[in-house]
């Protein structure tokens, strides 16, 4: 049922570990998904608007069986490349089961 919402595609290079020269990734896989982008506005610690911060967040929803460990490299439909920082398996209810990945 949730598969009808997957109208976009991302490319995932699953994180496999660390090597002598940095992160190692598995073979790239293209996955159908739904990408949701948002901007968040935060005021400064003292509450002033002078010291504010705007951050972009991207959440990708994909089939539950998708292999995407944290630190995987993800290429979004826009061509932007990011890193999976959080991965959540949402399995209840079963017909809505999906993988939720936060990308920065």
N, CA, C and O atoms as a GROMACS GRO file, in nm:
protein
  416
    1UNK      N    1   0.082  -0.119   0.000
    1UNK     CA    2   0.000   0.000   0.000
    1UNK      C    3   0.086   0.126   0.000
    1UNK      O    4   0.061   0.219  -0.077
    2UNK      N    5   0.187   0.129   0.085
    2UNK     CA    6   0.270   0.249   0.094
    2UNK      C    7   0.355   0.266  -0.032
    2UNK      O    8   0.401   0.376  -0.062
    3UNK      N    9   0.375   0.158  -0.106
    3UNK     CA   10   0.455   0.163  -0.228
    3UNK      C   11   0.405   0.264  -0.330
    3UNK      O   12   0.483   0.313  -0.411
    4UNK      N   13   0.277   0.295  -0.328
    4UNK     CA   14   0.222   0.395  -0.421
    4UNK      C   15   0.281   0.533  -0.397
    4UNK      O   16   0.280   0.617  -0.488
    5UNK      N   17   0.332   0.558  -0.278
    5UNK     CA   18   0.389   0.688  -0.246
    5UNK      C   19   0.532   0.704  -0.297
    5UNK      O   20   0.585   0.815  -0.299
    6UNK      N   21   0.593   0.594  -0.339
    6UNK     CA   22   0.733   0.598  -0.383
    6UNK      C   23   0.740   0.641  -0.529
    6UNK      O   24   0.746   0.556  -0.619
    7UNK      N   25   0.740   0.771  -0.554
    7UNK     CA   26   0.739   0.826  -0.689
    7UNK      C   27   0.876   0.879  -0.732
    7UNK      O   28   0.892   0.922  -0.846
    8UNK      N   29   0.973   0.876  -0.642
    8UNK     CA   30   1.107   0.929  -0.671
    8UNK      C   31   1.209   0.817  -0.657
    8UNK      O   32   1.176   0.706  -0.617
    9UNK      N   33   1.335   0.849  -0.690
    9UNK     CA   34   1.442   0.751  -0.676
    9UNK      C   35   1.565   0.816  -0.614
    9UNK      O   36   1.594   0.933  -0.639
   10UNK      N   37   1.636   0.740  -0.532
   10UNK     CA   38   1.766   0.781  -0.480
   10UNK      C   39   1.864   0.668  -0.508
   10UNK      O   40   1.826   0.554  -0.530
   11UNK      N   41   1.992   0.703  -0.505
   11UNK     CA   42   2.097   0.602  -0.518
   11UNK      C   43   2.166   0.591  -0.384
   11UNK      O   44   2.210   0.690  -0.326
   12UNK      N   45   2.174   0.467  -0.334
   12UNK     CA   46   2.235   0.441  -0.203
   12UNK      C   47   2.365   0.365  -0.223
   12UNK      O   48   2.370   0.265  -0.295
   13UNK      N   49   2.470   0.414  -0.158
   13UNK     CA   50   2.596   0.341  -0.149
   13UNK      C   51   2.610   0.304  -0.002
   13UNK      O   52   2.651   0.387   0.080
   14UNK      N   53   2.577   0.178   0.035
   14UNK     CA   54   2.574   0.140   0.176
   14UNK      C   55   2.713   0.146   0.241
   14UNK      O   56   2.811   0.099   0.185
   15UNK      N   57   2.717   0.204   0.359
   15UNK     CA   58   2.841   0.212   0.437
   15UNK      C   59   2.878   0.071   0.482
   15UNK      O   60   2.794   0.000   0.538
   16UNK      N   61   3.004   0.031   0.457
   16UNK     CA   62   3.048  -0.104   0.495
   16UNK      C   63   3.157  -0.104   0.600
   16UNK      O   64   3.188  -0.208   0.658
   17UNK      N   65   3.217   0.011   0.627
   17UNK     CA   66   3.322   0.016   0.729
   17UNK      C   67   3.425   0.123   0.698
   17UNK      O   68   3.407   0.206   0.609
   18UNK      N   69   3.532   0.120   0.774
   18UNK     CA   70   3.641   0.216   0.759
   18UNK      C   71   3.763   0.146   0.702
   18UNK      O   72   3.794   0.033   0.740
   19UNK      N   73   3.832   0.212   0.611
   19UNK     CA   74   3.957   0.162   0.557
   19UNK      C   75   4.069   0.258   0.590
   19UNK      O   76   4.049   0.355   0.663
   20UNK      N   77   4.186   0.232   0.537
   20UNK     CA   78   4.302   0.316   0.564
   20UNK      C   79   4.282   0.459   0.513
   20UNK      O   80   4.339   0.553   0.568
   21UNK      N   81   4.200   0.475   0.409
   21UNK     CA   82   4.179   0.607   0.349
   21UNK      C   83   4.041   0.665   0.379
   21UNK      O   84   4.000   0.760   0.313
   22UNK      N   85   3.970   0.611   0.476
   22UNK     CA   86   3.840   0.665   0.511
   22UNK      C   87   3.728   0.564   0.496
   22UNK      O   88   3.751   0.443   0.501
   23UNK      N   89   3.606   0.614   0.478
   23UNK     CA   90   3.486   0.530   0.472
   23UNK      C   91   3.488   0.442   0.348
   23UNK      O   92   3.536   0.481   0.242
   24UNK      N   93   3.433   0.320   0.364
   24UNK     CA   94   3.418   0.225   0.253
   24UNK      C   95   3.269   0.205   0.228
   24UNK      O   96   3.190   0.198   0.321
   25UNK      N   97   3.233   0.194   0.100
   25UNK     CA   98   3.093   0.181   0.062
   25UNK      C   99   3.074   0.061  -0.030
   25UNK      O  100   3.165   0.024  -0.105
   26UNK      N  101   2.955   0.000  -0.023
   26UNK     CA  102   2.920  -0.109  -0.112
   26UNK      C  103   2.876  -0.056  -0.247
   26UNK      O  104   2.878   0.064  -0.272
   27UNK      N  105   2.834  -0.148  -0.333
   27UNK     CA  106   2.789  -0.112  -0.468
   27UNK      C  107   2.665  -0.024  -0.461
   27UNK      O  108   2.578  -0.044  -0.376
   28UNK      N  109   2.658   0.073  -0.550
   28UNK     CA  110   2.544   0.165  -0.556
   28UNK      C  111   2.418   0.092  -0.600
   28UNK      O  112   2.421   0.009  -0.691
   29UNK      N  113   2.306   0.124  -0.534
   29UNK     CA  114   2.176   0.065  -0.565
   29UNK      C  115   2.075   0.178  -0.578
   29UNK      O  116   2.070   0.267  -0.494
   30UNK      N  117   1.993   0.173  -0.684
   30UNK     CA  118   1.887   0.272  -0.702
   30UNK      C  119   1.759   0.218  -0.640
   30UNK      O  120   1.720   0.104  -0.664
   31UNK      N  121   1.693   0.302  -0.559
   31UNK     CA  122   1.575   0.261  -0.484
   31UNK      C  123   1.462   0.361  -0.506
   31UNK      O  124   1.484   0.483  -0.504
   32UNK      N  125   1.340   0.309  -0.527
   32UNK     CA  126   1.223   0.397  -0.534
   32UNK      C  127   1.191   0.443  -0.393
   32UNK      O  128   1.204   0.367  -0.297
   33UNK      N  129   1.148   0.569  -0.381
   33UNK     CA  130   1.129   0.625  -0.248
   33UNK      C  131   1.041   0.750  -0.254
   33UNK      O  132   0.989   0.786  -0.359
   34UNK      N  133   1.026   0.812  -0.140
   34UNK     CA  134   0.963   0.944  -0.128
   34UNK      C  135   1.062   1.032  -0.054
   34UNK      O  136   1.110   0.996   0.053
   35UNK      N  137   1.092   1.148  -0.111
   35UNK     CA  138   1.186   1.242  -0.050
   35UNK      C  139   1.109   1.363   0.001
   35UNK      O  140   1.029   1.422  -0.072
   36UNK      N  141   1.134   1.399   0.125
   36UNK     CA  142   1.070   1.515   0.186
   36UNK      C  143   1.178   1.609   0.236
   36UNK      O  144   1.259   1.573   0.321
   37UNK      N  145   1.180   1.730   0.181
   37UNK     CA  146   1.279   1.830   0.222
   37UNK      C  147   1.211   1.939   0.303
   37UNK      O  148   1.096   1.975   0.276
   38UNK      N  149   1.283   1.991   0.402
   38UNK     CA  150   1.227   2.096   0.487
   38UNK      C  151   1.339   2.189   0.532
   38UNK      O  152   1.456   2.151   0.537
   39UNK      N  153   1.301   2.312   0.564
   39UNK     CA  154   1.393   2.408   0.624
   39UNK      C  155   1.345   2.438   0.764
   39UNK      O  156   1.225   2.452   0.788
   40UNK      N  157   1.438   2.447   0.857
   40UNK     CA  158   1.406   2.474   0.997
   40UNK      C  159   1.474   2.603   1.040
   40UNK      O  160   1.593   2.624   1.014
   41UNK      N  161   1.399   2.689   1.105
   41UNK     CA  162   1.452   2.816   1.155
   41UNK      C  163   1.469   2.805   1.306
   41UNK      O  164   1.377   2.766   1.376
   42UNK      N  165   1.588   2.840   1.355
   42UNK     CA  166   1.613   2.839   1.499
   42UNK      C  167   1.667   2.975   1.540
   42UNK      O  168   1.759   3.028   1.478
   43UNK      N  169   1.609   3.030   1.646
   43UNK     CA  170   1.660   3.155   1.703
   43UNK      C  171   1.788   3.126   1.780
   43UNK      O  172   1.818   3.011   1.813
   44UNK      N  173   1.864   3.232   1.807
   44UNK     CA  174   1.985   3.219   1.887
   44UNK      C  175   1.955   3.170   2.027
   44UNK      O  176   1.840   3.173   2.070
   45UNK      N  177   2.056   3.125   2.098
   45UNK     CA  178   2.037   3.073   2.233
   45UNK      C  179   1.975   3.177   2.326
   45UNK      O  180   1.901   3.142   2.418
   46UNK      N  181   2.006   3.303   2.302
   46UNK     CA  182   1.950   3.408   2.388
   46UNK      C  183   1.811   3.452   2.343
   46UNK      O  184   1.753   3.544   2.400
   47UNK      N  185   1.758   3.386   2.240
   47UNK     CA  186   1.624   3.416   2.191
   47UNK      C  187   1.618   3.525   2.087
   47UNK      O  188   1.510   3.556   2.035
   48UNK      N  189   1.733   3.585   2.055
   48UNK     CA  190   1.731   3.695   1.959
   48UNK      C  191   1.728   3.643   1.815
   48UNK      O  192   1.781   3.535   1.785
   49UNK      N  193   1.667   3.720   1.730
   49UNK     CA  194   1.661   3.684   1.589
   49UNK      C  195   1.792   3.719   1.519
   49UNK      O  196   1.816   3.677   1.406
   50UNK      N  197   1.879   3.796   1.587
   50UNK     CA  198   2.008   3.834   1.528
   50UNK      C  199   2.100   3.714   1.511
   50UNK      O  200   2.177   3.707   1.415
   51UNK      N  201   2.091   3.620   1.602
   51UNK     CA  202   2.177   3.502   1.597
   51UNK      C  203   2.091   3.381   1.563
   51UNK      O  204   2.070   3.293   1.646
   52UNK      N  205   2.043   3.377   1.444
   52UNK     CA  206   1.956   3.268   1.404
   52UNK      C  207   2.028   3.174   1.307
   52UNK      O  208   2.136   3.204   1.257
   53UNK      N  209   1.964   3.062   1.285
   53UNK     CA  210   2.021   2.960   1.199
   53UNK      C  211   1.908   2.894   1.120
   53UNK      O  212   1.804   2.860   1.176
   54UNK      N  213   1.929   2.878   0.991
   54UNK     CA  214   1.834   2.806   0.907
   54UNK      C  215   1.905   2.680   0.859
   54UNK      O  216   2.012   2.688   0.798
   55UNK      N  217   1.845   2.565   0.886
   55UNK     CA  218   1.905   2.439   0.844
   55UNK      C  219   1.809   2.365   0.752
   55UNK      O  220   1.687   2.373   0.768
   56UNK      N  221   1.865   2.294   0.657
   56UNK     CA  222   1.785   2.211   0.568
   56UNK      C  223   1.792   2.067   0.616
   56UNK      O  224   1.899   2.018   0.653
   57UNK      N  225   1.678   2.002   0.616
   57UNK     CA  226   1.675   1.861   0.651
   57UNK      C  227   1.606   1.785   0.539
   57UNK      O  228   1.512   1.835   0.476
   58UNK      N  229   1.652   1.665   0.515
   58UNK     CA  230   1.592   1.579   0.413
   58UNK      C  231   1.561   1.445   0.477
   58UNK      O  232   1.646   1.385   0.542
   59UNK      N  233   1.438   1.399   0.458
   59UNK     CA  234   1.397   1.267   0.505
   59UNK      C  235   1.357   1.185   0.384
   59UNK      O  236   1.282   1.232   0.298
   60UNK      N  237   1.408   1.063   0.377
   60UNK     CA  238   1.378   0.973   0.266
   60UNK      C  239   1.304   0.853   0.322
   60UNK      O  240   1.349   0.789   0.417
   61UNK      N  241   1.188   0.822   0.262
   61UNK     CA  242   1.108   0.707   0.301
   61UNK      C  243   1.122   0.602   0.192
   61UNK      O  244   1.102   0.633   0.074
   62UNK      N  245   1.157   0.479   0.229
   62UNK     CA  246   1.180   0.374   0.130
   62UNK      C  247   1.133   0.240   0.184
   62UNK      O  248   1.100   0.229   0.302
   63UNK      N  249   1.128   0.136   0.099
   63UNK     CA  250   1.082   0.006   0.146
   63UNK      C  251   1.164  -0.044   0.266
   63UNK      O  252   1.284  -0.020   0.275
   64UNK      N  253   1.096  -0.113   0.356
   64UNK     CA  254   1.157  -0.160   0.481
   64UNK      C  255   1.277  -0.251   0.457
   64UNK      O  256   1.371  -0.251   0.537
   65UNK      N  257   1.277  -0.328   0.350
   65UNK     CA  258   1.385  -0.423   0.322
   65UNK      C  259   1.511  -0.358   0.266
   65UNK      O  260   1.611  -0.426   0.244
   66UNK      N  261   1.508  -0.228   0.243
   66UNK     CA  262   1.623  -0.158   0.185
   66UNK      C  263   1.743  -0.161   0.280
   66UNK      O  264   1.729  -0.137   0.400
   67UNK      N  265   1.861  -0.190   0.224
   67UNK     CA  266   1.984  -0.187   0.304
   67UNK      C  267   2.041  -0.046   0.300
   67UNK      O  268   2.088   0.000   0.196
   68UNK      N  269   2.036   0.022   0.414
   68UNK     CA  270   2.087   0.159   0.422
   68UNK      C  271   2.133   0.187   0.565
   68UNK      O  272   2.063   0.255   0.640
   69UNK      N  273   2.250   0.135   0.603
   69UNK     CA  274   2.298   0.161   0.739
   69UNK      C  275   2.336   0.307   0.758
   69UNK      O  276   2.362   0.377   0.660
   70UNK      N  277   2.339   0.354   0.883
   70UNK     CA  278   2.387   0.491   0.907
   70UNK      C  279   2.525   0.510   0.843
   70UNK      O  280   2.605   0.416   0.837
   71UNK      N  281   2.552   0.630   0.797
   71UNK     CA  282   2.675   0.672   0.730
   71UNK      C  283   2.678   0.633   0.583
   71UNK      O  284   2.778   0.657   0.515
   72UNK      N  285   2.570   0.573   0.531
   72UNK     CA  286   2.563   0.542   0.388
   72UNK      C  287   2.560   0.672   0.310
   72UNK      O  288   2.514   0.774   0.359
   73UNK      N  289   2.611   0.667   0.187
   73UNK     CA  290   2.610   0.784   0.099
   73UNK      C  291   2.485   0.774   0.012
   73UNK      O  292   2.458   0.670  -0.047
   74UNK      N  293   2.410   0.885   0.005
   74UNK     CA  294   2.283   0.886  -0.068
   74UNK      C  295   2.284   1.001  -0.168
   74UNK      O  296   2.310   1.116  -0.133
   75UNK      N  297   2.254   0.967  -0.294
   75UNK     CA  298   2.240   1.069  -0.398
   75UNK      C  299   2.091   1.094  -0.417
   75UNK      O  300   2.016   1.004  -0.455
   76UNK      N  301   2.048   1.217  -0.390
   76UNK     CA  302   1.907   1.256  -0.398
   76UNK      C  303   1.867   1.285  -0.543
   76UNK      O  304   1.954   1.299  -0.628
   77UNK      N  305   1.736   1.294  -0.572
   77UNK     CA  306   1.691   1.323  -0.708
   77UNK      C  307   1.749   1.452  -0.765
   77UNK      O  308   1.764   1.465  -0.886
   78UNK      N  309   1.781   1.548  -0.679
   78UNK     CA  310   1.838   1.676  -0.723
   78UNK      C  311   1.984   1.662  -0.765
   78UNK      O  312   2.041   1.754  -0.823
   79UNK      N  313   2.045   1.546  -0.736
   79UNK     CA  314   2.187   1.527  -0.764
   79UNK      C  315   2.275   1.555  -0.644
   79UNK      O  316   2.394   1.523  -0.645
   80UNK      N  317   2.217   1.613  -0.540
   80UNK     CA  318   2.291   1.643  -0.417
   80UNK      C  319   2.326   1.511  -0.347
   80UNK      O  320   2.243   1.420  -0.341
   81UNK      N  321   2.448   1.502  -0.295
   81UNK     CA  322   2.493   1.382  -0.225
   81UNK      C  323   2.499   1.412  -0.076
   81UNK      O  324   2.556   1.513  -0.034
   82UNK      N  325   2.440   1.324   0.004
   82UNK     CA  326   2.439   1.341   0.148
   82UNK      C  327   2.473   1.213   0.220
   82UNK      O  328   2.502   1.110   0.158
   83UNK      N  329   2.471   1.220   0.353
   83UNK     CA  330   2.503   1.106   0.438
   83UNK      C  331   2.384   1.072   0.526
   83UNK      O  332   2.320   1.160   0.583
   84UNK      N  333   2.353   0.942   0.537
   84UNK     CA  334   2.246   0.897   0.626
   84UNK      C  335   2.292   0.913   0.770
   84UNK      O  336   2.387   0.847   0.812
   85UNK      N  337   2.226   1.000   0.845
   85UNK     CA  338   2.264   1.023   0.984
   85UNK      C  339   2.178   0.945   1.082
   85UNK      O  340   2.224   0.909   1.190
   86UNK      N  341   2.053   0.920   1.046
   86UNK     CA  342   1.961   0.842   1.130
   86UNK      C  343   1.884   0.748   1.040
   86UNK      O  344   1.842   0.787   0.931
   87UNK      N  345   1.865   0.625   1.085
   87UNK     CA  346   1.788   0.526   1.010
   87UNK      C  347   1.689   0.463   1.107
   87UNK      O  348   1.728   0.407   1.209
   88UNK      N  349   1.560   0.474   1.075
   88UNK     CA  350   1.454   0.420   1.161
   88UNK      C  351   1.371   0.319   1.083
   88UNK      O  352   1.327   0.347   0.971
   89UNK      N  353   1.350   0.202   1.141
   89UNK     CA  354   1.264   0.100   1.081
   89UNK      C  355   1.125   0.116   1.142
   89UNK      O  356   1.107   0.100   1.263
   90UNK      N  357   1.028   0.147   1.058
   90UNK     CA  358   0.890   0.165   1.103
   90UNK      C  359   0.809   0.047   1.049
   90UNK      O  360   0.773   0.045   0.932
   91UNK      N  361   0.780  -0.050   1.136
   91UNK     CA  362   0.718  -0.174   1.090
   91UNK      C  363   0.572  -0.189   1.130
   91UNK      O  364   0.509  -0.290   1.096
   92UNK      N  365   0.515  -0.092   1.201
   92UNK     CA  366   0.377  -0.105   1.246
   92UNK      C  367   0.298   0.015   1.199
   92UNK      O  368   0.347   0.126   1.217
   93UNK      N  369   0.182   0.002   1.141
   93UNK     CA  370   0.119  -0.123   1.101
   93UNK      C  371   0.191  -0.182   0.979
   93UNK      O  372   0.258  -0.111   0.905
   94UNK      N  373   0.176  -0.311   0.960
   94UNK     CA  374   0.251  -0.384   0.858
   94UNK      C  375   0.232  -0.326   0.718
   94UNK      O  376   0.328  -0.320   0.641
   95UNK      N  377   0.114  -0.284   0.684
   95UNK     CA  378   0.090  -0.233   0.548
   95UNK      C  379   0.156  -0.098   0.524
   95UNK      O  380   0.169  -0.054   0.410
   96UNK      N  381   0.198  -0.032   0.631
   96UNK     CA  382   0.266   0.098   0.619
   96UNK      C  383   0.414   0.087   0.654
   96UNK      O  384   0.480   0.190   0.673
   97UNK      N  385   0.468  -0.034   0.663
   97UNK     CA  386   0.608  -0.054   0.701
   97UNK      C  387   0.701   0.015   0.602
   97UNK      O  388   0.682   0.007   0.481
   98UNK      N  389   0.802   0.084   0.656
   98UNK     CA  390   0.898   0.154   0.571
   98UNK      C  391   1.025   0.184   0.649
   98UNK      O  392   1.031   0.169   0.771
   99UNK      N  393   1.126   0.227   0.576
   99UNK     CA  394   1.252   0.271   0.634
   99UNK      C  395   1.255   0.422   0.623
   99UNK      O  396   1.231   0.478   0.516
  100UNK      N  397   1.283   0.489   0.733
  100UNK     CA  398   1.289   0.636   0.736
  100UNK      C  399   1.435   0.676   0.758
  100UNK      O  400   1.496   0.640   0.859
  101UNK      N  401   1.491   0.751   0.662
  101UNK     CA  402   1.633   0.786   0.667
  101UNK      C  403   1.647   0.938   0.666
  101UNK      O  404   1.593   1.005   0.579
  102UNK      N  405   1.721   0.991   0.763
  102UNK     CA  406   1.750   1.134   0.769
  102UNK      C  407   1.885   1.158   0.702
  102UNK      O  408   1.983   1.090   0.734
  103UNK      N  409   1.889   1.254   0.611
  103UNK     CA  410   2.009   1.279   0.530
  103UNK      C  411   2.057   1.422   0.552
  103UNK      O  412   1.978   1.516   0.551
  104UNK      N  413   2.188   1.438   0.572
  104UNK     CA  414   2.250   1.571   0.578
  104UNK      C  415   2.366   1.576   0.482
  104UNK      O  416   2.433   1.679   0.471
   0.00000   0.00000   0.00000
